[in-house]
Amino acid sequence: MLRVKKISEIIGKNVFTSDGDFFGQIDDVNLTENKIDGWKVKLGQSYLSIFGGARGVVIPHQFVRAIGDVVIINKSSLPAQSEPQLPEFQQPTEAY
């Protein structure tokens, strides 16, 4: 059964990725023609560096998997966490 929630009930909910990692907290919503276009999320500490120190991001509504006591978003929609790349002249060389 589909439960309808008011947007005011969603503001402040915790956001987790589909892998269970804490992502942040719902801060606001973007509406377009009376439909939800995206969610403004205030980032948690572990994701600040991935987004270049930005305090928040807008997650398109299509990437939201579930809204209940918490909000769950697709992990695959986020930039991959990768190790910082070394400049070319510092790249390790193959051993002979």
C-alpha positions in Angstrom: 0.0 0.0 0.0 1.3 3.4 -1.0 1.5 5.9 1.9 1.4 9.6 0.9 3.6 11.9 3.0 3.7 15.6 3.2 6.9 17.3 2.1 7.1 18.9 5.6 7.4 15.4 7.1 10.4 14.6 4.9 12.5 17.7 5.7 15.1 16.8 8.3 15.0 13.1 7.6 18.4 11.3 7.5 19.5 10.1 4.0 21.4 6.8 3.5 22.8 5.2 0.4 21.6 1.9 -0.8 24.8 0.4 0.8 23.7 1.7 4.2 26.2 4.6 4.4 25.0 7.8 6.0 24.8 10.5 3.3 23.3 13.5 5.0 20.0 15.1 5.9 17.1 16.4 3.7 17.3 20.2 3.8 14.7 21.3 1.2 12.9 20.2 -1.9 12.9 21.5 -5.5 9.5 21.6 -7.1 8.7 21.9 -10.9 5.1 22.3 -12.0 3.9 20.9 -8.6 6.0 17.8 -8.9 9.2 16.9 -6.9 12.2 17.5 -9.1 15.0 17.0 -6.6 15.9 17.0 -2.9 18.4 19.3 -1.4 20.6 17.3 1.0 23.0 18.7 3.6 26.0 16.4 3.3 27.4 14.3 6.2 31.1 14.5 7.1 32.1 11.4 5.1 30.9 12.8 1.8 32.2 16.4 2.1 35.5 15.6 0.4 33.9 13.7 -2.5 31.9 16.8 -3.5 34.8 19.2 -3.2 33.8 20.6 0.2 30.3 21.6 -0.8 27.9 21.7 2.1 25.0 20.2 0.2 23.9 18.7 -3.1 20.7 18.3 -5.0 19.7 14.7 -5.6 17.2 14.2 -8.5 14.0 12.5 -7.3 14.6 9.6 -9.8 17.5 8.5 -7.6 15.5 8.2 -4.5 14.7 4.5 -3.8 12.5 4.8 -0.7 11.1 7.4 1.7 10.0 6.3 5.1 11.6 6.8 8.5 14.7 7.5 6.5 15.4 8.3 2.8 17.4 5.8 0.7 19.2 6.9 -2.5 21.0 4.8 -5.1 24.7 4.5 -4.4 25.4 4.1 -8.1 24.1 7.7 -8.7 26.9 9.2 -6.7 30.5 9.9 -7.8 32.8 7.0 -7.2 35.1 7.3 -4.2 38.5 7.0 -5.7 42.1 7.4 -4.4 43.7 10.6 -5.4 45.7 10.3 -8.7 49.4 11.0 -8.7 50.7 13.3 -11.4 52.1 11.3 -14.4 55.8 11.9 -13.4 55.1 10.3 -10.0 53.2 7.2 -11.2 54.8 4.0 -10.1 56.7 2.1 -12.8 56.6 -1.6 -13.4 59.3 -3.7 -11.8 61.6 -5.7 -14.1 
